[in-house]
Amino acid sequence: VFDSPYLQASVGKRLRKRLDAKAIVQLLRTFNAPV
């Protein structure tokens, strides 16, 4: 079990980056979607 805060922080940053990228892509898609 990884209890070290450093590992948790690094993993959290990676997940956060992925989530941010997905959110940005979704926003761009909604803006580019024909209204």
PDB file of N, CA, C, O and CB in Angstrom:
ATOM      1  N   VAL A   1       0.861  -1.208   0.000  1.00  0.00           N
ATOM      2  CA  VAL A   1       0.000   0.000   0.000  1.00  0.00           C
ATOM      3  C   VAL A   1       0.887   1.245   0.000  1.00  0.00           C
ATOM      4  O   VAL A   1       1.782   1.373   0.835  1.00  0.00           O
ATOM      5  CB  VAL A   1      -0.968   0.013   1.248  1.00  0.00           C
ATOM      6  N   PHE A   2       0.638   2.153  -0.931  1.00  0.00           N
ATOM      7  CA  PHE A   2       1.443   3.375  -1.008  1.00  0.00           C
ATOM      8  C   PHE A   2       0.834   4.437  -0.100  1.00  0.00           C
ATOM      9  O   PHE A   2      -0.190   5.037  -0.423  1.00  0.00           O
ATOM     10  CB  PHE A   2       1.537   3.893  -2.474  1.00  0.00           C
ATOM     11  N   ASP A   3       1.479   4.655   1.031  1.00  0.00           N
ATOM     12  CA  ASP A   3       0.960   5.649   1.985  1.00  0.00           C
ATOM     13  C   ASP A   3       1.783   6.928   1.953  1.00  0.00           C
ATOM     14  O   ASP A   3       1.429   7.908   2.608  1.00  0.00           O
ATOM     15  CB  ASP A   3       0.949   5.076   3.406  1.00  0.00           C
ATOM     16  N   SER A   4       2.890   6.927   1.190  1.00  0.00           N
ATOM     17  CA  SER A   4       3.739   8.126   1.186  1.00  0.00           C
ATOM     18  C   SER A   4       3.009   9.273   0.496  1.00  0.00           C
ATOM     19  O   SER A   4       2.497   9.095  -0.609  1.00  0.00           O
ATOM     20  CB  SER A   4       5.095   7.844   0.480  1.00  0.00           C
ATOM     21  N   PRO A   5       2.953  10.433   1.119  1.00  0.00           N
ATOM     22  CA  PRO A   5       2.227  11.585   0.548  1.00  0.00           C
ATOM     23  C   PRO A   5       2.819  12.010  -0.792  1.00  0.00           C
ATOM     24  O   PRO A   5       2.104  12.520  -1.655  1.00  0.00           O
ATOM     25  CB  PRO A   5       2.255  12.774   1.526  1.00  0.00           C
ATOM     26  N   TYR A   6       4.148  11.798  -0.971  1.00  0.00           N
ATOM     27  CA  TYR A   6       4.784  12.213  -2.228  1.00  0.00           C
ATOM     28  C   TYR A   6       4.184  11.434  -3.402  1.00  0.00           C
ATOM     29  O   TYR A   6       3.833  12.018  -4.428  1.00  0.00           O
ATOM     30  CB  TYR A   6       6.326  11.994  -2.164  1.00  0.00           C
ATOM     31  N   LEU A   7       4.068  10.108  -3.243  1.00  0.00           N
ATOM     32  CA  LEU A   7       3.505   9.290  -4.329  1.00  0.00           C
ATOM     33  C   LEU A   7       2.061   9.702  -4.586  1.00  0.00           C
ATOM     34  O   LEU A   7       1.651   9.850  -5.737  1.00  0.00           O
ATOM     35  CB  LEU A   7       3.583   7.774  -3.985  1.00  0.00           C
ATOM     36  N   GLN A   8       1.299   9.884  -3.530  1.00  0.00           N
ATOM     37  CA  GLN A   8      -0.112  10.275  -3.703  1.00  0.00           C
ATOM     38  C   GLN A   8      -0.188  11.613  -4.442  1.00  0.00           C
ATOM     39  O   GLN A   8      -1.044  11.799  -5.308  1.00  0.00           O
ATOM     40  CB  GLN A   8      -0.839  10.373  -2.318  1.00  0.00           C
ATOM     41  N   ALA A   9       0.702  12.537  -4.101  1.00  0.00           N
ATOM     42  CA  ALA A   9       0.675  13.854  -4.747  1.00  0.00           C
ATOM     43  C   ALA A   9       0.996  13.712  -6.232  1.00  0.00           C
ATOM     44  O   ALA A   9       0.321  14.301  -7.076  1.00  0.00           O
ATOM     45  CB  ALA A   9       1.680  14.823  -4.066  1.00  0.00           C
ATOM     46  N   SER A  10       2.034  12.924  -6.550  1.00  0.00           N
ATOM     47  CA  SER A  10       2.410  12.766  -7.962  1.00  0.00           C
ATOM     48  C   SER A  10       1.274  12.113  -8.735  1.00  0.00           C
ATOM     49  O   SER A  10       0.958  12.542  -9.845  1.00  0.00           O
ATOM     50  CB  SER A  10       3.704  11.925  -8.098  1.00  0.00           C
ATOM     51  N   VAL A  11       0.662  11.091  -8.172  1.00  0.00           N
ATOM     52  CA  VAL A  11      -0.452  10.422  -8.860  1.00  0.00           C
ATOM     53  C   VAL A  11      -1.618  11.394  -9.011  1.00  0.00           C
ATOM     54  O   VAL A  11      -2.253  11.442 -10.064  1.00  0.00           O
ATOM     55  CB  VAL A  11      -0.904   9.146  -8.082  1.00  0.00           C
ATOM     56  N   GLY A  12      -1.900  12.163  -7.975  1.00  0.00           N
ATOM     57  CA  GLY A  12      -2.997  13.121  -8.035  1.00  0.00           C
ATOM     58  C   GLY A  12      -2.751  14.148  -9.132  1.00  0.00           C
ATOM     59  O   GLY A  12      -3.675  14.524  -9.852  1.00  0.00           O
ATOM     60  N   LYS A  13      -1.497  14.604  -9.262  1.00  0.00           N
ATOM     61  CA  LYS A  13      -1.195  15.587 -10.311  1.00  0.00           C
ATOM     62  C   LYS A  13      -1.458  14.981 -11.678  1.00  0.00           C
ATOM     63  O   LYS A  13      -2.034  15.629 -12.551  1.00  0.00           O
ATOM     64  CB  LYS A  13       0.272  16.071 -10.212  1.00  0.00           C
ATOM     65  N   ARG A  14      -1.034  13.734 -11.861  1.00  0.00           N
ATOM     66  CA  ARG A  14      -1.237  13.096 -13.174  1.00  0.00           C
ATOM     67  C   ARG A  14      -2.728  13.001 -13.474  1.00  0.00           C
ATOM     68  O   ARG A  14      -3.170  13.342 -14.571  1.00  0.00           O
ATOM     69  CB  ARG A  14      -0.584  11.680 -13.214  1.00  0.00           C
ATOM     70  N   LEU A  15      -3.505  12.533 -12.492  1.00  0.00           N
ATOM     71  CA  LEU A  15      -4.950  12.392 -12.719  1.00  0.00           C
ATOM     72  C   LEU A  15      -5.559  13.762 -12.986  1.00  0.00           C
ATOM     73  O   LEU A  15      -6.427  13.914 -13.846  1.00  0.00           O
ATOM     74  CB  LEU A  15      -5.645  11.715 -11.502  1.00  0.00           C
ATOM     75  N   ARG A  16      -5.087  14.763 -12.229  1.00  0.00           N
ATOM     76  CA  ARG A  16      -5.655  16.103 -12.400  1.00  0.00           C
ATOM     77  C   ARG A  16      -5.378  16.608 -13.816  1.00  0.00           C
ATOM     78  O   ARG A  16      -6.250  17.195 -14.458  1.00  0.00           O
ATOM     79  CB  ARG A  16      -5.072  17.087 -11.349  1.00  0.00           C
ATOM     80  N   LYS A  17      -4.157  16.372 -14.292  1.00  0.00           N
ATOM     81  CA  LYS A  17      -3.815  16.830 -15.646  1.00  0.00           C
ATOM     82  C   LYS A  17      -4.725  16.156 -16.663  1.00  0.00           C
ATOM     83  O   LYS A  17      -5.223  16.800 -17.586  1.00  0.00           O
ATOM     84  CB  LYS A  17      -2.326  16.535 -15.973  1.00  0.00           C
ATOM     85  N   ARG A  18      -4.939  14.852 -16.490  1.00  0.00           N
ATOM     86  CA  ARG A  18      -5.796  14.136 -17.448  1.00  0.00           C
ATOM     87  C   ARG A  18      -7.211  14.695 -17.398  1.00  0.00           C
ATOM     88  O   ARG A  18      -7.828  14.934 -18.436  1.00  0.00           O
ATOM     89  CB  ARG A  18      -5.809  12.612 -17.151  1.00  0.00           C
ATOM     90  N   LEU A  19      -7.727  14.903 -16.181  1.00  0.00           N
ATOM     91  CA  LEU A  19      -9.098  15.418 -16.047  1.00  0.00           C
ATOM     92  C   LEU A  19      -9.184  16.813 -16.668  1.00  0.00           C
ATOM     93  O   LEU A  19     -10.159  17.138 -17.345  1.00  0.00           O
ATOM     94  CB  LEU A  19      -9.535  15.459 -14.548  1.00  0.00           C
ATOM     95  N   ASP A  20      -8.150  17.640 -16.431  1.00  0.00           N
ATOM     96  CA  ASP A  20      -8.173  18.990 -16.998  1.00  0.00           C
ATOM     97  C   ASP A  20      -8.202  18.912 -18.520  1.00  0.00           C
ATOM     98  O   ASP A  20      -8.954  19.642 -19.166  1.00  0.00           O
ATOM     99  CB  ASP A  20      -6.946  19.810 -16.522  1.00  0.00           C
ATOM    100  N   ALA A  21      -7.385  18.027 -19.095  1.00  0.00           N
ATOM    101  CA  ALA A  21      -7.343  17.895 -20.553  1.00  0.00           C
ATOM    102  C   ALA A  21      -8.709  17.473 -21.071  1.00  0.00           C
ATOM    103  O   ALA A  21      -9.198  18.011 -22.065  1.00  0.00           O
ATOM    104  CB  ALA A  21      -6.262  16.875 -20.986  1.00  0.00           C
ATOM    105  N   LYS A  22      -9.322  16.507 -20.395  1.00  0.00           N
ATOM    106  CA  LYS A  22     -10.647  16.044 -20.839  1.00  0.00           C
ATOM    107  C   LYS A  22     -11.648  17.191 -20.758  1.00  0.00           C
ATOM    108  O   LYS A  22     -12.437  17.389 -21.681  1.00  0.00           O
ATOM    109  CB  LYS A  22     -11.134  14.840 -19.980  1.00  0.00           C
ATOM    110  N   ALA A  23     -11.623  17.944 -19.669  1.00  0.00           N
ATOM    111  CA  ALA A  23     -12.570  19.047 -19.503  1.00  0.00           C
ATOM    112  C   ALA A  23     -12.352  20.089 -20.599  1.00  0.00           C
ATOM    113  O   ALA A  23     -13.314  20.604 -21.169  1.00  0.00           O
ATOM    114  CB  ALA A  23     -12.420  19.694 -18.101  1.00  0.00           C
ATOM    115  N   ILE A  24     -11.089  20.397 -20.893  1.00  0.00           N
ATOM    116  CA  ILE A  24     -10.798  21.395 -21.933  1.00  0.00           C
ATOM    117  C   ILE A  24     -11.313  20.906 -23.279  1.00  0.00           C
ATOM    118  O   ILE A  24     -11.920  21.667 -24.032  1.00  0.00           O
ATOM    119  CB  ILE A  24      -9.277  21.686 -22.012  1.00  0.00           C
ATOM    120  N   VAL A  25     -11.067  19.633 -23.577  1.00  0.00           N
ATOM    121  CA  VAL A  25     -11.527  19.083 -24.863  1.00  0.00           C
ATOM    122  C   VAL A  25     -13.047  19.167 -24.942  1.00  0.00           C
ATOM    123  O   VAL A  25     -13.602  19.535 -25.977  1.00  0.00           O
ATOM    124  CB  VAL A  25     -11.055  17.608 -25.042  1.00  0.00           C
ATOM    125  N   GLN A  26     -13.711  18.827 -23.853  1.00  0.00           N
ATOM    126  CA  GLN A  26     -15.180  18.880 -23.855  1.00  0.00           C
ATOM    127  C   GLN A  26     -15.652  20.318 -24.078  1.00  0.00           C
ATOM    128  O   GLN A  26     -16.587  20.556 -24.842  1.00  0.00           O
ATOM    129  CB  GLN A  26     -15.754  18.322 -22.520  1.00  0.00           C
ATOM    130  N   LEU A  27     -15.006  21.270 -23.411  1.00  0.00           N
ATOM    131  CA  LEU A  27     -15.407  22.673 -23.582  1.00  0.00           C
ATOM    132  C   LEU A  27     -15.220  23.089 -25.035  1.00  0.00           C
ATOM    133  O   LEU A  27     -16.100  23.722 -25.620  1.00  0.00           O
ATOM    134  CB  LEU A  27     -14.589  23.602 -22.645  1.00  0.00           C
ATOM    135  N   LEU A  28     -14.069  22.734 -25.621  1.00  0.00           N
ATOM    136  CA  LEU A  28     -13.819  23.102 -27.019  1.00  0.00           C
ATOM    137  C   LEU A  28     -14.876  22.470 -27.910  1.00  0.00           C
ATOM    138  O   LEU A  28     -15.372  23.106 -28.841  1.00  0.00           O
ATOM    139  CB  LEU A  28     -12.400  22.663 -27.466  1.00  0.00           C
ATOM    140  N   ARG A  29     -15.219  21.226 -27.628  1.00  0.00           N
ATOM    141  CA  ARG A  29     -16.228  20.554 -28.462  1.00  0.00           C
ATOM    142  C   ARG A  29     -17.565  21.277 -28.350  1.00  0.00           C
ATOM    143  O   ARG A  29     -18.241  21.488 -29.356  1.00  0.00           O
ATOM    144  CB  ARG A  29     -16.385  19.064 -28.048  1.00  0.00           C
ATOM    145  N   THR A  30     -17.951  21.658 -27.135  1.00  0.00           N
ATOM    146  CA  THR A  30     -19.241  22.332 -26.964  1.00  0.00           C
ATOM    147  C   THR A  30     -19.217  23.685 -27.683  1.00  0.00           C
ATOM    148  O   THR A  30     -20.212  24.090 -28.283  1.00  0.00           O
ATOM    149  CB  THR A  30     -19.571  22.522 -25.453  1.00  0.00           C
ATOM    150  N   PHE A  31     -18.066  24.389 -27.619  1.00  0.00           N
ATOM    151  CA  PHE A  31     -17.987  25.698 -28.280  1.00  0.00           C
ATOM    152  C   PHE A  31     -18.002  25.535 -29.794  1.00  0.00           C
ATOM    153  O   PHE A  31     -18.597  26.344 -30.505  1.00  0.00           O
ATOM    154  CB  PHE A  31     -16.717  26.454 -27.840  1.00  0.00           C
ATOM    155  N   ASN A  32     -17.338  24.473 -30.289  1.00  0.00           N
ATOM    156  CA  ASN A  32     -17.264  24.259 -31.742  1.00  0.00           C
ATOM    157  C   ASN A  32     -18.532  23.605 -32.272  1.00  0.00           C
ATOM    158  O   ASN A  32     -18.763  23.578 -33.481  1.00  0.00           O
ATOM    159  CB  ASN A  32     -16.050  23.395 -32.094  1.00  0.00           C
ATOM    160  N   ALA A  33     -19.359  23.075 -31.363  1.00  0.00           N
ATOM    161  CA  ALA A  33     -20.578  22.402 -31.823  1.00  0.00           C
ATOM    162  C   ALA A  33     -21.520  23.418 -32.468  1.00  0.00           C
ATOM    163  O   ALA A  33     -21.704  24.510 -31.929  1.00  0.00           O
ATOM    164  CB  ALA A  33     -21.286  21.676 -30.645  1.00  0.00           C
ATOM    165  N   PRO A  34     -22.113  23.082 -33.598  1.00  0.00           N
ATOM    166  CA  PRO A  34     -23.056  24.004 -34.267  1.00  0.00           C
ATOM    167  C   PRO A  34     -24.280  24.244 -33.395  1.00  0.00           C
ATOM    168  O   PRO A  34     -24.868  23.301 -32.865  1.00  0.00           O
ATOM    169  CB  PRO A  34     -23.491  23.442 -35.645  1.00  0.00           C
ATOM    170  N   VAL A  35     -24.658  25.505 -33.251  1.00  0.00           N
ATOM    171  CA  VAL A  35     -25.812  25.836 -32.410  1.00  0.00           C
ATOM    172  C   VAL A  35     -27.059  25.959 -33.278  1.00  0.00           C
ATOM    173  O   VAL A  35     -28.144  26.234 -32.765  1.00  0.00           O
ATOM    174  CB  VAL A  35     -25.565  27.152 -31.620  1.00  0.00           C
TER     175      VAL A  35
END
